[in-house]
Amino acid sequence: MEFFEMFLNIGFWAATIRMATPLIFGTLGELICERAGVLNLGIEGIMTTGAMVAWMWVYQGGDLWTAVLVAAVFGMLFGLLHSAFSVYMGLSQHVTGIGITMLATALTYYSFRMMLPGVTTPPKIVPFENYAVPFLSEIPVLGQALFNQSPLTYLAFILVGVVAYVLYRTPMGLAVRMVGENPMAVEVQGIDVYRVRTAAVMVGSGFMAVGGAFLTISVFDAFYFDMINGRGWICIALVIFASWRPGKALLGAMLFAAFDAIQIRVQQSSSTLIPYQFYLMMPYVFSILALIVMSRKAAYPKALLVPFRRGQR
């Protein structure tokens, strides 16, 4: 009975939405990259960098919204580096992406230690406060859970609609989708495939970095090593789950976050006879099962992972 009562608890749904927010940013970013034909395995490192630079900016006296912008810029720079190797040079997107993750993570930890030598407990900052939307936040259950969140959470939900509109209702979105499906046809139309793919990877990487920044300047008030904790890899799986569609990406992020919120509460209320690792495993097992079911008929971009070389068929 306690298990089912959990779904009527406002705190459960508020936590689910909060935990889904970095996944929404990361999944949207990865989706944009892959729609353009580029797999970005650098997401884990980019999110780590975004988390650290945003927190450090605020800690050094900067304001919160500028910190979000700074995180996005750093993410875009790593996206540009990824594009230089995978788009222009045509090198393996797998190897390049993993290299970006290792480089970004190592540089982030090194920079943190250089700027705060000898610090054992990360200093605290004042993060974003929840903003209750007038009138909407007064709706029973739904309003109190959905409309009393961090401003970055509202931004994440808005971006889902913006990305969907741009991809499916604008010439820019059509160009992004076509370079991921048939770049040769795009080249015939006089559009620079390299530039479109590079722009998509940079924008997507910026989204990823903001997802990492959300953790340090909205959920927590400090930066910790390994705080991304595999969220980047989950975002890659969620793109497949979503069949490369922004709306389904939102659904997938909410689903995984709900599983995660469930395991936390079940772990707290259950007997200690069951090892806690079992509950930690639950959201990943459920997500894998959902991924298998939902992705069987997924139509992936035809040019994904295929290097483009001008003039070659």
C-alpha positions in Angstrom: 0.0 0.0 0.0 2.8 2.4 0.8 4.3 1.8 -2.7 1.1 3.0 -4.4 0.6 5.9 -2.0 4.0 7.2 -3.2 2.4 8.1 -6.6 0.0 10.4 -4.8 2.8 12.3 -3.1 3.6 15.7 -4.4 7.2 15.4 -3.3 7.6 12.3 -5.5 6.5 14.1 -8.7 8.4 17.2 -7.9 11.6 15.1 -7.4 10.9 13.3 -10.7 10.7 16.5 -12.6 13.8 17.9 -10.9 15.8 14.7 -11.6 14.6 14.7 -15.2 15.8 18.2 -16.0 19.5 17.5 -16.6 18.4 14.5 -18.7 16.2 16.6 -20.8 19.0 19.1 -21.6 21.5 16.3 -22.3 19.1 14.2 -24.4 18.0 17.2 -26.5 21.7 18.1 -27.1 22.5 14.5 -28.1 19.4 14.4 -30.3 20.4 17.5 -32.2 23.9 16.1 -32.8 22.6 12.7 -34.0 20.0 14.3 -36.2 22.8 15.9 -38.1 24.6 12.5 -38.4 27.1 12.9 -35.6 27.3 10.7 -32.5 28.6 12.7 -29.6 30.0 10.4 -27.0 31.7 13.4 -25.4 28.5 14.2 -23.5 29.6 12.8 -20.1 32.7 15.0 -20.1 30.9 18.0 -21.5 28.3 17.8 -18.7 31.0 17.6 -16.2 32.7 20.7 -17.6 29.4 22.6 -17.6 28.8 21.7 -14.0 32.1 22.9 -12.8 32.5 26.1 -14.8 29.0 27.3 -13.9 29.6 26.6 -10.3 33.0 28.3 -10.4 31.6 31.4 -12.1 29.0 31.9 -9.4 31.6 31.1 -6.7 33.9 33.8 -8.1 31.1 36.4 -7.9 29.2 36.0 -11.2 25.5 35.8 -11.4 23.5 32.6 -12.1 22.2 33.3 -15.6 25.6 34.3 -16.8 26.9 31.1 -15.4 24.4 29.2 -17.6 25.7 31.1 -20.6 29.3 30.4 -19.7 28.6 26.7 -19.3 27.0 26.7 -22.7 30.0 28.4 -24.3 32.4 25.9 -22.9 30.2 23.1 -24.1 30.1 24.6 -27.6 33.9 24.9 -27.6 34.2 21.1 -26.9 31.5 20.6 -29.6 33.7 22.6 -32.0 36.7 20.4 -31.1 34.6 17.3 -31.7 33.5 18.6 -35.1 37.1 19.4 -36.1 38.0 15.7 -35.8 34.8 13.9 -36.6 33.2 16.2 -39.2 36.0 17.9 -41.0 38.7 15.2 -40.7 36.2 12.3 -40.9 37.7 10.4 -38.0 35.9 7.9 -35.9 33.0 9.5 -34.0 33.3 6.8 -31.3 36.9 7.4 -30.7 36.6 11.2 -30.9 33.7 11.3 -28.5 35.3 9.1 -25.9 38.5 11.3 -26.3 36.4 14.4 -25.7 34.9 12.9 -22.5 38.3 12.0 -21.2 39.8 15.3 -22.1 36.9 17.4 -20.7 36.7 15.4 -17.5 40.5 15.5 -16.9 40.7 19.3 -17.6 37.8 20.0 -15.4 39.2 18.1 -12.4 42.7 19.6 -13.0 41.3 23.2 -13.2 39.2 22.7 -10.1 42.3 21.5 -8.1 44.4 24.4 -9.5 41.9 27.0 -8.7 41.1 25.6 -5.2 44.2 23.8 -4.0 44.0 22.0 -0.8 40.2 22.2 -0.6 38.7 19.0 0.8 35.1 20.2 1.1 33.8 22.1 -1.9 32.6 25.6 -1.0 28.9 26.4 -1.2 27.2 28.9 -3.4 23.6 30.3 -3.5 21.8 28.3 -6.2 18.7 29.1 -8.2 15.6 29.2 -6.0 12.4 27.5 -7.0 10.0 29.9 -8.7 6.3 29.3 -8.2 4.3 30.3 -11.3 1.4 32.5 -10.2 -2.0 30.7 -10.3 -0.6 27.6 -12.0 1.3 26.6 -8.9 -1.9 26.6 -7.0 -3.4 23.7 -9.0 -3.7 20.7 -6.6 -0.9 18.1 -6.9 0.1 18.8 -10.6 0.5 22.6 -10.1 2.5 22.2 -6.9 4.8 19.6 -8.5 5.3 21.1 -12.0 5.0 24.8 -11.5 7.2 25.3 -8.4 10.5 24.4 -9.9 13.9 25.9 -10.8 13.9 28.4 -13.7 16.2 26.0 -15.5 13.5 23.3 -15.3 11.0 25.6 -17.1 13.7 26.4 -19.6 14.3 22.7 -20.3 10.6 22.1 -21.0 10.4 25.2 -23.2 13.4 24.0 -25.2 11.6 20.7 -26.0 9.0 22.6 -27.9 11.5 25.0 -29.4 13.7 22.1 -30.7 10.7 20.2 -32.1 9.5 23.4 -33.9 12.9 24.2 -35.4 13.5 20.6 -36.5 10.2 20.1 -38.2 8.9 23.5 -39.1 11.8 25.5 -40.3 14.3 25.4 -43.2 17.1 25.3 -40.7 15.7 22.2 -39.1 15.1 20.6 -42.5 18.8 21.2 -43.3 19.9 19.6 -40.0 17.7 16.5 -40.6 18.8 16.1 -44.2 22.6 16.2 -43.4 21.8 13.3 -41.1 19.8 11.5 -43.8 21.3 12.3 -47.2 24.2 14.8 -47.0 24.9 14.4 -50.8 21.4 15.8 -51.6 22.1 18.7 -49.3 25.4 19.5 -51.0 23.6 19.5 -54.4 21.4 22.3 -53.0 24.4 24.4 -52.3 24.3 24.0 -48.5 27.6 23.4 -46.7 27.2 20.0 -44.9 30.3 20.7 -42.8 29.0 23.9 -41.4 25.5 22.5 -40.7 26.9 19.5 -38.9 29.4 21.7 -36.9 26.7 24.1 -35.9 24.4 21.2 -34.8 27.2 19.6 -32.7 28.1 22.9 -31.1 24.5 23.8 -30.2 23.9 20.2 -28.9 27.1 20.3 -26.8 25.9 23.7 -25.4 22.7 22.0 -24.2 24.7 19.2 -22.6 26.8 21.6 -20.7 23.7 23.4 -19.4 22.4 20.1 -18.2 25.5 19.7 -16.1 25.3 23.2 -14.9 21.8 22.6 -13.6 23.2 20.1 -11.1 25.6 22.6 -9.5 23.7 25.9 -9.6 20.1 24.6 -9.2 19.9 21.2 -7.4 23.1 21.3 -5.4 25.1 24.2 -4.2 28.6 22.8 -4.8 30.7 20.9 -7.4 31.7 17.3 -6.6 33.8 14.9 -8.6 31.8 12.2 -10.4 28.5 14.1 -9.8 27.4 13.5 -13.4 27.3 9.8 -12.5 26.6 8.4 -15.9 23.8 10.7 -16.8 25.5 11.4 -20.1 25.4 7.8 -21.1 21.8 7.6 -20.1 21.0 10.5 -22.4 22.5 8.6 -25.4 20.2 5.7 -24.6 17.2 8.0 -24.2 17.8 9.4 -27.8 17.3 5.9 -29.1 14.3 5.3 -26.9 12.8 8.6 -28.2 13.4 7.5 -31.9 15.2 10.8 -32.3 12.0 12.9 -31.5 12.1 15.7 -28.9 8.6 14.9 -27.5 9.5 11.3 -26.9 12.8 12.4 -25.5 10.9 14.3 -22.8 8.9 11.2 -22.0 12.0 9.0 -21.8 13.7 11.5 -19.4 10.6 11.6 -17.2 10.4 7.8 -17.2 14.0 7.3 -16.1 13.7 10.0 -13.5 10.6 8.4 -12.1 12.3 5.0 -11.8 15.2 6.7 -10.1 12.9 8.5 -7.7 11.1 5.3 -7.0 14.3 3.4 -6.1 15.3 6.2 -3.6 12.0 6.0 -1.8 11.8 2.2 -1.8 15.3 2.0 -0.6 14.5 4.3 2.3 11.3 2.4 3.3 12.3 -1.2 2.8 14.0 -3.7 5.0 17.8 -3.7 5.2 17.7 -7.4 4.3 17.8 -6.4 0.6 21.2 -4.9 -0.5 20.9 -1.3 -1.5 22.7 -2.1 -4.8 19.5 -3.8 -5.9 17.5 -0.6 -5.6 20.3 1.3 -7.4 20.0 -1.1 -10.2 16.2 -0.8 -10.6 16.0 2.3 -12.8 18.7 1.1 -15.2 17.0 -2.3 -15.6 13.6 -0.8 -16.2 15.1 1.7 -18.6 16.8 -1.1 -20.6 13.6 -3.0 -20.8 11.7 0.1 -22.0 14.5 0.9 -24.5 14.3 -2.6 -26.0 10.5 -2.3 -26.4 10.4 1.2 -27.8 13.5 1.1 -30.0 12.6 -2.0 -32.1 11.0 0.1 -34.8 13.1 3.2 -34.3 14.1 4.9 -37.6 17.6 6.2 -37.1 19.2 8.9 -39.3 20.6 7.1 -42.3 23.9 9.1 -42.3 24.6 8.7 -38.6 28.2 7.8 -38.0 28.9 8.1 -41.8 31.7 10.6 -42.5 30.9 13.1 -45.3 33.6 13.8 -47.9 32.8 16.4 -50.4 32.5 15.2 -54.0 32.4 11.5 -53.0 29.4 9.2 -53.4 
